[in-house]
Amino acid sequence: MAIGYVSDFSGMEHFAVIQSIVRAARNGDREGLERQISRLRDRLEKGGAVKEAAALRRLEGAETEAQDLVPSKVEISRAMVSGETLTRDVNPPMDRETGAQLCTIDFGSAELAVPIYGDAMGLTVDGLLQEWGNEAALRRVGVEPTRSLLIYGPPGSGKTVTAHYIAARLRLPLVTARIDGLISSFLGTTARNIANLFDFANRYACILLLDEFDALAKLRDDAQEIGEIKRVVNSLLQNLDRRRERGITIAITNHDRLLDPAVWRRFEAQMRIGEPEAVARERMIARFLLPIQAEPSTVRIFSYCLAGRSGADIERLCANVKRHLALGGDAHDGPGLFRALSAVLARAPAQAGAPARILATDPEAFVSLIANDADIGLKQTEIGEATGYGQSRISDLKKARRHAGLMEQAHG
């Protein structure tokens, strides 16, 4: 049937639709282009070319994903931030003792991707951006937009990416200072560094990002110079208070439990970013595997193995899978990706989660596992397409429950 269809297609059965697609593309008519592509896809499906229609649908999905990679802009009121325009020829302040720069300046990048969040986190970020873009409406009801934000969570969860994303959406330079980089062996110099950093940020229209914010809290454990340490912390808190009238401040920490209540009170909004949920995990995997167009069943298997991993871990693993495919010459289809994932996990020093450990050591036991686990939501036909195993073999593995012993070992 497929051969007959290709023959019909070669006879230019759909030439009129293709002609319309070319015409819309040349005229820059995006709406018309999408309409004609949808029309062609419908014709392919009705003609029995299911695989070709699915391939076209995946290309449409990739195009949507590519559009999502570019952050849209938020029109921020100039009353939200004050100061001179920060340009690339402005030099950051320096530590007088060491000559080291106290901060870096990022002016944004056209290649910045929109971060992938779960539903709750996405609403939180969008809510803050909506505040910053509707300052006048908030003031009419007697409130101000949030000007300070504390982002906390485990390493690799996307805290720094979120800060860069917010700056890109607001079209403001991001002035980034690592708090541990401000700390000098001379605590008097540390207080001066903090003051110089805030003077610089307050002079220019920018977002100030304070990274490793827990570093000052760690200083409290030093029994020496306790009075001087308190002076440094108080200097930071006072500068945070003054900055609220000048611009937006974001702080980042991996160790929120080290922060004093006085520090928490300085931030009007607090946001925890943790490991991605299942839906966000699947969206990350699909993005990180590009330009390889992974089928939903393959993405689901990747997600099943990578539960509990940070976004940075998932990105790193997907990159390693693509390297394995590129160097090994395997097909870029479901079975090829499945074999590459198994090989990459087998080389990893440690595996988080029983499914990943089982796939790393015994792929057939892993197939047995997912065939018996209703939570993954895959039919046996989908498992076969994603792994390359035949239906009869999957049925045998499901009955044999080869994964059972390995699960006990993994949880033991």
C-alpha positions in Angstrom: 0.0 0.0 0.0 2.8 2.4 0.9 4.6 1.6 -2.5 1.4 2.3 -4.4 0.9 5.6 -2.5 4.4 6.8 -3.2 3.8 6.1 -6.9 0.6 8.2 -6.7 2.5 10.9 -4.9 5.3 10.9 -7.5 2.5 11.5 -10.0 2.1 14.9 -8.2 -1.4 14.1 -6.9 -0.9 16.9 -4.3 0.9 19.3 -6.6 -1.7 22.1 -6.1 -1.2 22.0 -2.3 2.6 22.0 -2.6 2.3 24.9 -5.0 0.2 26.8 -2.4 2.8 26.0 0.3 5.6 27.4 -1.9 3.6 30.5 -2.7 2.7 31.2 0.9 6.4 30.8 2.0 7.7 33.2 -0.7 5.1 35.8 0.2 5.8 35.5 3.9 2.2 34.5 4.7 2.8 32.5 7.8 -0.9 31.9 8.5 -1.5 30.7 5.0 1.6 28.5 5.1 0.5 26.7 8.3 -3.0 26.3 6.7 -1.6 24.7 3.6 0.8 22.4 5.5 -2.2 21.2 7.6 -4.1 20.7 4.4 -1.3 18.5 3.0 -1.0 16.5 6.2 -4.7 15.8 6.1 -4.5 14.6 2.5 -1.6 12.4 3.3 -3.5 10.7 6.2 -6.6 10.2 4.1 -4.4 8.7 1.3 -3.0 6.1 3.7 0.5 7.7 4.0 0.4 7.6 7.8 4.1 7.6 8.4 4.6 10.6 6.0 1.8 12.5 7.7 3.3 11.8 11.1 6.7 13.0 9.9 5.1 16.2 8.7 3.4 16.6 12.1 6.7 16.2 13.9 8.2 18.9 11.7 5.4 21.2 12.7 6.1 20.4 16.3 9.8 21.1 15.9 8.8 24.5 14.3 6.6 25.3 17.3 9.4 24.3 19.7 11.8 26.5 17.8 9.5 29.5 18.2 9.2 28.8 21.9 13.0 29.0 22.2 12.9 32.7 21.7 11.7 34.7 24.7 9.0 37.3 23.9 9.6 40.7 25.3 7.9 42.4 28.3 7.4 46.2 28.1 8.6 47.2 31.5 7.8 50.6 32.9 10.9 52.8 33.3 9.6 53.6 36.8 10.5 50.1 37.7 14.2 50.7 37.2 16.2 53.9 37.2 19.7 54.9 36.2 21.9 55.3 33.2 22.0 52.9 30.2 24.6 50.2 30.8 26.7 49.7 27.7 29.4 47.2 26.7 32.2 49.7 27.2 31.4 50.2 30.9 33.9 48.4 33.2 32.7 46.5 36.2 33.9 47.6 39.7 37.1 45.9 41.0 38.3 44.5 44.3 41.1 47.0 45.3 43.1 44.4 47.1 43.2 41.7 44.3 42.2 43.6 41.2 39.5 41.0 40.5 36.2 42.1 39.0 33.3 42.2 41.5 30.7 41.2 38.9 30.1 40.3 35.3 27.6 41.9 32.9 25.4 40.0 30.5 23.5 41.8 27.8 21.4 38.9 26.7 21.6 36.5 23.8 19.3 35.9 20.8 20.0 32.2 21.4 18.6 32.1 24.9 16.0 29.3 25.2 12.8 29.7 27.1 13.2 27.5 30.2 10.9 24.5 30.6 8.9 24.5 33.8 6.1 22.5 35.4 2.7 24.2 35.4 3.0 25.7 38.9 6.5 27.1 38.3 5.5 28.4 34.9 2.6 30.3 36.4 4.9 31.8 39.1 7.4 33.1 36.5 4.7 34.4 34.2 3.0 36.1 37.2 6.2 38.0 38.1 6.7 39.1 34.5 3.1 40.2 34.3 3.7 42.3 37.5 6.7 44.0 35.9 4.9 44.7 32.7 1.8 46.3 34.5 3.3 48.6 37.1 0.7 51.3 36.5 -2.3 48.9 37.1 -0.8 47.7 40.3 -0.2 51.3 41.6 -3.8 52.2 40.9 -4.8 49.6 43.6 -2.1 50.8 46.0 0.6 48.1 45.5 4.0 48.0 43.9 5.4 45.4 41.6 7.8 42.8 43.3 11.3 44.1 43.1 13.2 41.3 44.9 13.2 37.6 44.2 15.0 34.7 46.0 15.3 31.6 43.9 16.4 28.4 45.7 16.6 24.7 45.0 19.1 22.0 44.2 22.1 22.4 41.8 21.3 22.1 38.2 17.6 22.9 38.5 17.6 26.0 36.4 17.9 28.9 38.9 20.6 30.8 36.9 18.8 30.1 33.6 15.6 31.5 35.1 17.4 34.7 36.1 18.8 35.1 32.6 15.4 34.4 31.1 13.8 37.1 33.3 16.4 39.7 32.3 15.9 38.8 28.6 12.2 39.2 28.8 12.6 42.6 30.5 15.3 43.6 28.1 17.7 44.6 30.9 21.4 43.8 31.4 22.1 41.3 34.1 24.8 42.2 36.5 25.9 39.0 38.2 28.0 38.8 41.4 29.0 35.7 43.3 28.8 36.5 47.0 31.7 34.2 47.7 33.7 36.3 45.2 33.0 39.5 47.2 34.4 38.0 50.4 37.9 39.0 51.1 40.4 37.7 53.7 40.1 41.3 55.0 36.5 41.6 56.2 36.6 45.3 56.0 37.3 44.9 52.3 34.3 42.6 52.0 32.0 45.3 53.3 33.5 47.8 50.8 33.2 45.4 48.0 29.5 45.0 48.7 29.0 48.7 48.9 30.8 49.2 45.6 28.8 46.5 43.9 25.5 48.0 44.9 26.6 51.5 44.0 27.4 50.2 40.5 24.1 48.4 40.1 22.1 51.4 41.4 23.9 53.7 39.0 22.6 51.8 35.9 19.3 50.4 34.7 19.9 46.7 35.2 18.9 43.6 37.2 21.3 42.6 40.0 21.8 38.9 40.4 23.5 37.7 43.6 24.7 34.2 43.2 25.9 31.8 46.0 23.9 33.9 48.3 24.4 31.6 51.2 28.2 32.3 51.3 27.8 35.1 53.9 25.7 32.8 56.1 28.6 30.3 56.1 30.8 33.0 57.5 28.8 33.0 60.7 30.5 29.7 61.6 33.8 31.4 61.9 34.4 32.1 65.6 36.9 34.9 64.8 35.9 38.4 63.9 32.2 37.8 64.8 31.5 41.5 65.2 33.0 42.3 61.8 31.0 39.5 60.1 27.8 41.0 61.6 28.8 44.3 60.1 29.3 42.7 56.7 25.9 41.0 56.8 24.2 44.2 58.0 25.8 46.1 55.2 24.4 43.6 52.7 20.9 43.8 54.2 20.9 47.6 54.2 22.0 47.7 50.6 19.2 45.3 49.7 16.7 47.7 51.3 18.1 50.7 49.5 18.1 48.9 46.1 14.4 48.3 46.3 13.9 51.9 45.3 16.3 51.6 42.3 15.7 48.3 40.5 15.2 44.6 40.6 17.3 42.2 42.6 17.5 38.4 42.3 19.4 36.2 44.7 20.2 32.5 44.1 21.1 29.8 46.6 21.4 26.0 46.8 21.3 26.1 50.6 18.2 28.0 51.6 18.3 26.5 55.1 21.4 28.5 55.9 19.7 31.8 55.4 18.6 33.9 58.3 14.9 35.0 58.7 16.2 38.5 58.2 17.5 37.6 54.8 14.2 36.0 53.8 12.3 39.1 54.8 14.3 41.2 52.3 12.9 39.3 49.4 9.2 40.0 48.5 9.0 36.8 46.4 10.6 33.3 47.0 10.6 30.6 44.4 11.8 27.1 44.7 12.9 25.3 41.6 13.2 21.5 42.1 13.6 18.5 39.8 11.3 18.6 36.8 8.0 16.9 36.9 7.1 14.2 34.4 5.5 16.6 31.8 8.4 19.1 32.0 10.9 16.2 31.9 9.4 15.0 28.6 9.5 18.4 27.1 13.1 18.8 28.1 14.1 15.5 26.7 12.4 16.2 23.4 14.2 19.6 23.2 17.6 18.3 24.2 17.5 15.5 21.7 16.9 17.9 18.8 17.7 17.8 15.9 16.8 14.1 16.4 13.0 13.9 16.3 12.2 11.4 19.0 8.8 9.6 19.0 6.6 10.2 22.1 7.1 6.6 23.2 10.9 7.0 23.2 10.7 10.3 25.1 8.5 8.5 27.7 11.1 5.8 28.2 13.8 8.4 28.6 11.7 10.3 31.2 10.9 7.1 33.0 14.6 6.4 33.5 15.5 10.0 34.4 12.9 10.7 37.1 14.5 12.6 39.9 17.3 14.1 37.8 17.9 17.8 37.5 17.4 19.6 34.2 21.2 20.0 33.9 21.6 16.2 34.3 18.9 15.5 31.7 20.6 17.9 29.2 24.0 16.3 29.8 22.7 12.8 29.3 20.8 13.6 26.1 24.0 15.2 24.7 25.9 12.0 25.5 23.2 9.9 23.8 23.6 12.0 20.7 27.4 11.7 20.8 27.0 7.9 21.1 24.7 7.8 18.1 26.9 10.1 16.0 30.1 8.1 16.6 28.5 4.7 16.6 26.6 5.1 13.4 23.4 3.6 14.8 20.0 4.6 13.4 18.5 7.8 14.8 15.2 6.0 15.5 13.5 4.6 18.6 15.6 1.4 18.9 18.8 3.3 18.1 18.1 5.9 20.9 17.1 3.0 23.3 20.4 1.3 22.7 22.3 4.5 23.0 20.6 5.4 26.3 21.4 1.9 27.7 25.1 2.3 26.7 25.3 5.8 28.2 23.8 4.8 31.4 26.1 1.8 31.6 29.1 4.1 31.4 27.8 6.5 34.1 29.5 6.2 37.5 26.2 6.0 39.4 22.5 5.7 38.6 19.7 7.5 40.4 16.6 5.3 40.3 16.0 1.6 39.8 14.8 1.9 36.1 18.1 3.5 35.0 20.2 0.9 36.8 18.2 -1.9 35.2 18.5 -0.5 31.7 22.2 0.0 32.2 22.8 -3.6 33.2 20.0 -5.6 31.5 17.9 -4.0 28.7 15.6 -7.1 28.5 14.8 -6.8 32.2 14.0 -3.2 31.6 11.6 -4.1 28.8 10.0 -6.6 31.2 9.7 -3.8 33.8 8.0 -1.3 31.5 5.7 -3.9 30.0 4.4 -4.6 33.6 4.3 -1.0 34.8 1.0 0.6 34.0 2.3 4.0 35.2 4.5 4.4 32.1 1.4 4.2 29.9 2.9 2.5 26.9 1.2 -0.3 24.9 3.3 -3.2 23.8 3.2 -2.0 20.2 4.7 1.3 21.4 7.3 -0.5 23.5 8.3 -2.5 20.4 8.6 0.7 18.2 10.7 2.4 20.9 13.0 -0.6 21.8 13.1 -2.7 18.6 11.9 -5.8 20.4 9.2 -7.9 18.7 5.7 -8.3 20.1 6.2 -12.0 21.0 9.5 -11.3 22.8 7.9 -8.4 24.8 5.0 -10.8 25.8 7.5 -13.4 26.9 9.5 -10.8 28.9 6.3 -9.5 30.5 5.3 -13.0 31.7 8.9 -13.8 32.8 9.1 -10.7 34.9 12.9 -10.6 34.5 13.0 -7.3 36.2 11.7 -8.5 39.6 15.0 -9.7 41.0 16.8 -6.6 39.9 14.2 -4.3 41.4 14.6 -6.1 44.7 18.4 -5.5 44.5 17.9 -1.9 43.5 15.6 -1.2 46.4 17.6 -3.4 48.9 
